[in-house]
């Protein structure tokens, strides 16, 4: 290979810049020309290629977001849009592509691979909902952000003796909510993967009151449904003062943790190694602290499962 390119697509996640840095510098180390594609698949369609060098990725490992920017491109869902992207790659003599993102990004990558474009995927999403990898880039940082918010909100909850319902991101999955709830000591954790029973939540609150506890933190994954309805129902059933806090996009930003920087660096370098070895249509994953690669087609057809033991542990420790 003589030239490769890298892009970020979909929602941003802390650590994407560290992955870009690793891709760029690993390519340069191996005497490969490396190009960045601005704004994901939209930039690919419109030919937004920029030549990258060592200085292009200096001083970015600690930055959240993505220096290449990102977008969700409706045009790329069409055959015409995909053909435009392929034409731009070939016009710029790109021999291989590294894509960083989540499920939608990988579905796009698979379409390019079907059109004879060598492509490797790196899982970059805060949701950690990608199969065939224990962790995705950005997940650890986001969990720490949520735990920090829980700590701050708990101070107020304790002072005012109130129930706080906190909504956490994660699309249709509860990985962030479960991990942050366990680490943050939430009294109840509501996630899409486990049937919701508001009566049980209220029973837990009332049991705590009987032993002298005057506050509770209820962590709710956004995939559950309308969090306002949940908070209102808790108030109606318990008769207690309940407040709602929606953390929102604060969870996407911030300086990536050391764990996310290391993971991103490892995955970025491995993605380039796979391209240079002739692999295509693969995603880099980490299983049991070991880097492995999996067919993207397998990845997007699998559903990652919540660890029930972790959920049961959180429930047991919240009594």
C-alpha positions as CSV (number, residue, x, y, z in Angstrom):
1,X,0.0,0.0,0.0
2,X,1.1,3.5,-0.8
3,X,-1.7,5.7,0.5
4,X,-4.3,5.2,3.2
5,X,-7.0,7.5,4.7
6,X,-8.7,7.8,8.0
7,X,-12.1,9.2,8.9
8,X,-14.4,9.5,12.0
9,X,-18.2,9.1,11.6
10,X,-21.3,9.3,13.6
11,X,-21.3,10.5,17.2
12,X,-18.0,11.7,18.6
13,X,-16.3,10.0,21.6
14,X,-13.4,10.9,23.8
15,X,-10.3,9.2,22.5
16,X,-11.0,9.5,18.8
17,X,-8.2,11.9,18.4
18,X,-5.8,9.5,20.1
19,X,-6.9,6.9,17.5
20,X,-6.4,9.3,14.6
21,X,-2.9,10.1,16.0
22,X,-2.0,6.4,16.2
23,X,-3.2,5.8,12.6
24,X,-1.3,8.7,11.2
25,X,2.0,8.1,13.0
26,X,1.9,4.3,12.4
27,X,1.4,4.9,8.7
28,X,4.2,7.4,8.5
29,X,6.5,5.1,10.5
30,X,5.8,2.5,7.8
31,X,6.5,5.0,5.0
32,X,2.9,5.2,3.9
33,X,1.2,8.4,2.8
34,X,-1.7,9.2,5.1
35,X,-4.8,11.4,4.4
36,X,-7.5,12.5,6.8
37,X,-11.1,12.8,5.5
38,X,-13.1,15.6,7.0
39,X,-16.7,15.2,8.2
40,X,-16.9,11.4,7.8
41,X,-18.8,9.8,4.9
42,X,-20.1,13.2,3.8
43,X,-16.5,14.4,3.4
44,X,-15.7,11.2,1.5
45,X,-18.5,11.9,-1.0
46,X,-17.3,15.5,-1.5
47,X,-13.6,14.7,-1.6
48,X,-12.5,16.5,1.6
49,X,-9.1,14.9,1.8
50,X,-6.2,16.5,3.6
51,X,-2.6,15.2,3.7
52,X,-1.5,14.4,7.2
53,X,2.0,14.6,8.7
54,X,3.5,14.2,12.1
55,X,2.6,17.8,13.0
56,X,-1.0,17.3,12.0
57,X,-1.6,15.1,15.1
58,X,0.7,16.9,17.5
59,X,-0.9,17.8,20.9
60,X,-4.2,16.1,20.2
61,X,-4.0,12.9,22.3
62,X,-5.5,14.7,25.3
63,X,-8.3,16.4,23.4
64,X,-11.9,15.2,23.2
65,X,-14.0,15.2,20.1
66,X,-12.3,14.6,16.7
67,X,-10.1,17.0,14.8
68,X,-11.4,15.5,11.5
69,X,-15.0,16.4,12.5
70,X,-17.9,14.0,12.0
71,X,-21.4,13.9,10.6
72,X,-24.3,11.6,9.8
73,X,-24.6,11.4,6.0
74,X,-28.0,10.5,4.6
75,X,-26.6,10.6,1.0
76,X,-24.2,7.7,1.9
77,X,-27.2,5.5,2.5
78,X,-27.9,5.6,-1.2
79,X,-26.1,3.6,-3.9
80,X,-25.4,6.8,-5.7
81,X,-23.7,8.3,-2.7
82,X,-21.6,5.2,-2.1
83,X,-20.5,5.2,-5.7
84,X,-19.5,8.8,-5.4
85,X,-17.4,8.0,-2.3
86,X,-15.7,5.1,-4.1
87,X,-14.9,7.4,-7.0
88,X,-13.3,10.0,-4.8
89,X,-11.2,7.3,-3.0
90,X,-10.0,6.0,-6.4
91,X,-9.4,9.5,-7.8
92,X,-7.2,10.2,-4.8
93,X,-5.4,6.9,-5.2
94,X,-6.3,5.7,-1.7
95,X,-5.3,2.1,-1.3
96,X,-7.0,1.5,2.1
97,X,-9.3,3.2,4.6
98,X,-9.6,3.2,8.4
99,X,-13.0,4.2,9.8
100,X,-13.6,5.1,13.5
101,X,-17.1,5.0,14.8
102,X,-20.0,2.8,15.8
103,X,-22.6,0.5,14.2
104,X,-23.7,2.9,11.4
105,X,-20.0,3.6,10.6
106,X,-19.3,-0.1,10.2
107,X,-22.4,-0.6,8.0
108,X,-21.0,2.1,5.7
109,X,-17.6,0.5,5.8
110,X,-19.0,-2.9,4.8
111,X,-20.6,-1.2,1.7
112,X,-17.2,0.2,0.7
113,X,-15.6,-3.2,1.2
114,X,-18.1,-4.8,-1.1
115,X,-17.0,-2.3,-3.7
116,X,-13.4,-3.5,-3.4
117,X,-12.2,-0.8,-1.1
118,X,-9.9,-2.3,1.6
119,X,-11.3,-1.0,5.0
120,X,-10.6,-1.6,8.7
121,X,-12.9,-0.4,11.5
122,X,-12.1,0.9,14.9
123,X,-15.0,0.9,17.5
124,X,-15.3,4.5,18.7
125,X,-18.6,5.1,20.6
126,X,-19.4,6.1,24.2
127,X,-22.2,3.5,24.2
128,X,-20.0,0.4,24.3
129,X,-22.7,-1.4,22.4
130,X,-20.5,-2.9,19.7
131,X,-20.2,-6.7,19.6
132,X,-16.9,-8.5,19.5
133,X,-15.1,-6.1,21.7
134,X,-15.1,-5.7,25.5
135,X,-14.6,-1.9,25.2
136,X,-15.1,0.8,22.7
137,X,-13.1,4.1,22.6
138,X,-14.8,6.7,24.8
139,X,-16.7,4.4,27.1
140,X,-14.4,4.7,30.0
141,X,-14.2,8.5,29.8
142,X,-18.0,8.8,29.7
143,X,-18.5,6.4,32.6
144,X,-16.1,8.6,34.7
145,X,-18.0,11.7,33.6
146,X,-21.3,10.2,34.8
147,X,-19.8,9.1,38.1
148,X,-18.5,12.6,38.7
149,X,-22.0,14.0,38.0
150,X,-23.5,11.4,40.4
151,X,-21.1,12.5,43.1
152,X,-22.0,16.1,42.8
153,X,-25.7,15.5,42.6
154,X,-25.6,13.2,45.6
155,X,-24.3,16.1,47.7
156,X,-27.4,18.1,46.9
157,X,-29.7,15.1,47.3
158,X,-28.2,14.4,50.7
159,X,-28.5,18.1,51.8
160,X,-32.1,18.5,50.7
161,X,-33.2,14.9,51.4
162,X,-34.5,14.4,48.0
163,X,-34.8,11.6,45.3
164,X,-32.9,12.4,42.2
165,X,-33.6,10.7,38.9
166,X,-30.6,11.0,36.5
167,X,-30.9,10.2,32.8
168,X,-27.8,8.8,31.1
169,X,-26.9,8.4,27.4
170,X,-26.5,5.1,25.7
171,X,-29.1,5.0,22.8
172,X,-30.9,1.6,23.2
173,X,-28.3,0.1,25.6
174,X,-27.6,0.3,29.3
175,X,-23.8,-0.2,29.4
176,X,-23.0,3.3,30.5
177,X,-25.8,3.4,33.1
178,X,-24.9,0.0,34.6
179,X,-21.2,0.7,34.9
180,X,-21.7,4.3,36.2
181,X,-24.5,3.0,38.6
182,X,-22.2,0.4,40.0
183,X,-19.3,2.7,40.4
184,X,-21.4,5.6,41.7
185,X,-23.4,3.6,44.2
186,X,-26.8,4.3,42.7
187,X,-29.8,3.0,44.7
188,X,-31.6,1.8,41.5
189,X,-30.4,1.3,37.9
190,X,-33.0,1.2,35.1
191,X,-31.7,-0.1,31.7
192,X,-33.5,-1.4,28.6
193,X,-32.1,-4.9,28.9
194,X,-33.8,-5.5,32.2
195,X,-37.6,-5.2,32.7
196,X,-38.5,-2.0,34.6
197,X,-40.6,-2.2,37.8
198,X,-41.2,1.2,39.3
199,X,-42.8,-0.5,42.3
200,X,-39.5,-2.2,43.1
201,X,-37.7,1.1,42.8
202,X,-40.1,2.7,45.2
203,X,-39.8,-0.3,47.6
204,X,-36.0,0.2,47.6
205,X,-36.5,3.9,48.4
206,X,-38.9,3.2,51.3
207,X,-36.7,0.5,52.7
208,X,-33.9,3.0,52.8
209,X,-36.1,5.5,54.6
210,X,-37.0,3.0,57.3
211,X,-33.3,2.6,58.1
212,X,-32.8,6.4,58.2
213,X,-31.8,7.2,54.6
214,X,-33.3,10.4,53.3
215,X,-32.1,10.5,49.7
216,X,-31.7,8.2,46.7
217,X,-30.1,8.2,43.3
218,X,-32.1,6.6,40.5
219,X,-30.0,6.1,37.3
220,X,-32.0,5.7,34.1
221,X,-30.8,4.9,30.6
222,X,-32.3,7.0,27.9
223,X,-33.4,3.9,26.0
224,X,-36.0,3.2,28.8
225,X,-38.3,5.8,27.5
226,X,-39.6,9.2,28.9
227,X,-37.6,9.8,32.0
228,X,-40.0,12.6,33.1
229,X,-42.8,10.0,33.3
230,X,-40.6,7.8,35.4
231,X,-39.7,10.6,37.8
232,X,-43.4,11.6,38.1
233,X,-44.5,8.0,38.8
234,X,-41.9,7.7,41.6
235,X,-43.3,10.9,43.1
236,X,-46.8,9.6,42.9
237,X,-46.1,6.2,44.4
238,X,-43.7,7.4,47.1
239,X,-45.1,10.8,48.0
240,X,-41.5,12.1,48.1
241,X,-39.9,15.1,46.6
242,X,-38.3,14.0,43.3
243,X,-36.0,15.9,41.1
244,X,-34.8,15.1,37.5
245,X,-31.4,15.7,36.0
246,X,-30.7,15.0,32.3
247,X,-26.9,14.9,31.8
248,X,-27.1,15.2,28.0
249,X,-24.1,16.0,25.8
250,X,-21.7,16.7,28.7
251,X,-21.2,12.9,28.6
252,X,-19.7,13.0,25.1
253,X,-17.0,15.6,25.8
254,X,-13.9,16.1,28.0
255,X,-10.4,14.9,28.2
256,X,-10.1,11.1,27.5
257,X,-9.0,9.0,30.4
258,X,-5.6,7.2,30.3
259,X,-7.5,4.0,29.6
260,X,-9.2,5.4,26.5
261,X,-6.0,7.0,25.2
262,X,-4.1,3.7,25.5
263,X,-7.0,1.7,23.9
264,X,-7.3,4.2,21.1
265,X,-3.5,4.1,20.5
266,X,-3.4,0.3,20.4
267,X,-6.4,0.0,18.1
268,X,-5.2,2.7,15.7
269,X,-1.8,1.1,15.2
270,X,-3.4,-2.3,14.8
271,X,-5.8,-1.0,12.2
272,X,-2.9,0.1,10.0
273,X,-1.0,-3.2,10.6
274,X,-4.1,-5.1,9.4
275,X,-4.3,-3.0,6.2
276,X,-0.7,-3.5,5.5
277,X,-1.0,-7.2,6.0
278,X,-3.7,-7.4,3.3
279,X,-6.8,-7.6,5.6
280,X,-10.1,-5.9,4.8
281,X,-13.6,-5.9,6.1
282,X,-12.3,-6.3,9.7
283,X,-12.9,-4.5,13.0
284,X,-10.3,-4.2,15.7
285,X,-11.6,-5.4,19.0
286,X,-10.2,-6.1,22.5
287,X,-11.2,-9.3,24.2
288,X,-9.7,-10.2,27.6
289,X,-7.1,-7.4,27.2
290,X,-5.9,-8.8,23.9
291,X,-6.3,-7.2,20.5
292,X,-8.2,-9.3,18.0
293,X,-9.9,-8.7,14.6
294,X,-13.4,-9.7,13.6
295,X,-15.3,-9.6,10.3
296,X,-17.4,-6.4,10.3
297,X,-20.3,-8.4,8.8
298,X,-20.3,-10.5,12.0
299,X,-20.0,-7.5,14.2
300,X,-23.0,-5.7,12.9
301,X,-25.2,-8.8,13.1
302,X,-24.5,-9.6,16.7
303,X,-26.1,-8.0,19.8
304,X,-23.8,-7.3,22.7
305,X,-25.2,-8.5,25.9
306,X,-25.3,-6.8,29.3
307,X,-23.4,-8.7,32.1
308,X,-26.2,-9.9,34.4
309,X,-23.6,-10.7,37.1
310,X,-22.6,-7.0,37.1
311,X,-26.3,-5.9,37.3
312,X,-27.0,-8.3,40.1
313,X,-23.9,-7.1,42.0
314,X,-25.1,-3.5,41.7
315,X,-28.5,-4.4,42.9
316,X,-27.1,-6.4,45.9
317,X,-24.8,-3.6,47.0
318,X,-27.6,-1.0,46.8
319,X,-29.7,-2.5,49.7
